[in-house]
């Protein structure tokens, strides 16, 4: 590269966004997406490496240089067709995947500048397809195999497994416990990060592949896993991790204390943000969110948009140790969310009517590294302080709902309540039953769940051929 070209390659094309002061008052999408000119400019930064590392960082193995090259050629239909060859949810992945720690982390340009904005380009291709009403050609689906597969859960793992199995000619039925499909995509991620119309349209594509979806169908209640195994040739468990964790401190039973699951479900799935809906959600003037991940950021930013005057995020480590995406942390700070770092709740305070009035925290300092290499937070004796709050949202993690184990003879469960399954195949201890995503790993990312769904679909196909 010439010096002039090299300078051009160093910086990525900015993503247009709503101004912080504007977006903090609405639930419209924050990132506005690339224009055609933006997308071509960003795609032209790609070096089209002969041995691309970026593909290795993608859990669903998208041909990244391939679709970016087609963008440069302005063949947007060809680009989305290439993406959908391995990724059934491109509009979702382009918005919520942590590309900075996966495909983009391995981009060569990132060594001396900014990596290619792979996620933004993927989103552009998906949005371009949707806006023009032009669909990627249906994949060549082989003759029906006569085999039936049940997929439990319509989150990212379940949808991905279902799409891949349908493309292989198997008859797939998804059983979803809620009234809407999408799992965490629908109930967990706010509208301003992932519009629900996008989820709906991505699910429609999967239905077009021949996948049947049965909502309001709880496996473990309406039917057991054992009964599914009698009816279907194979079963995939993609039930996610929807059981919230609490801290076990005094005051967690007060009015105004939410798990992040309940709070976000009320806001997103039950549309508390929409004045046309009567969904009750409590927030008050002061809201405190406990946790440092993406769910904590989503909860804090949602509370701000609902009308809270002050929203604080309490996290026991520093900002560098926060597991949330850097983009989400920066957006939260721009919108006015206060980060109260190196602090940990000790109790939640209430009045004589059992309503939350505040939360007591203790200051922390970072001590020696723990088993994962992160420095362990240590309380500073006598440093307790109180934050006023009318609502407290606990966002410290989740685990799988244990209902899936009811009526499931021979399905091994870990001490953390997850399903025990092989990482590369999703094989469980129960013959013909596979699992992947958060139900196996605990709460993780959308794209990692999708990767697990792809691996399991391949293993299920091989199992059915042998069977």
Secondary structure, 3 states (H helix, E strand, C coil): CCHHHHHHHHCCCCCCECCHHHHCCCCCCCECCCCHHHHHHHHCCCCCCCCCCHHHHCCCCCCHHHHHHHHHCCCHHHHHHHHHCCCCCHHHHHHHCCHHHCCHHHCHHHHCCCCCCHHHHHHHHHHHHHHHCCCCCCCCCCCCCCCEEEEECCCHHHHHHHHHHHHCCCEEEEECCCCCCCCHHHHCCCCCCCCHHHHHHHHHHHHHCCCEEECCCCECCCECHHHHHHHCCEEEECCCCCEECCCCCECCCCECEEEHHHHHHHHCCCCCCCCCCCCCCCCCCEEEEECCCHHHHHHHHHHHHHCCCEEEEEECCCHHHCCCCHHHHHHHHHHCCEEEECEEEEEEEECCCCEEEEEEEEEEEEEEECCCCCEEEEECCCCCEEEECCEEEECCCEECCHHHHCCCCCCCECCCCCECECCCCCEECCCCEEECCHHHHCCCCHHHHHHHHHHHHHHHHHHHHHC
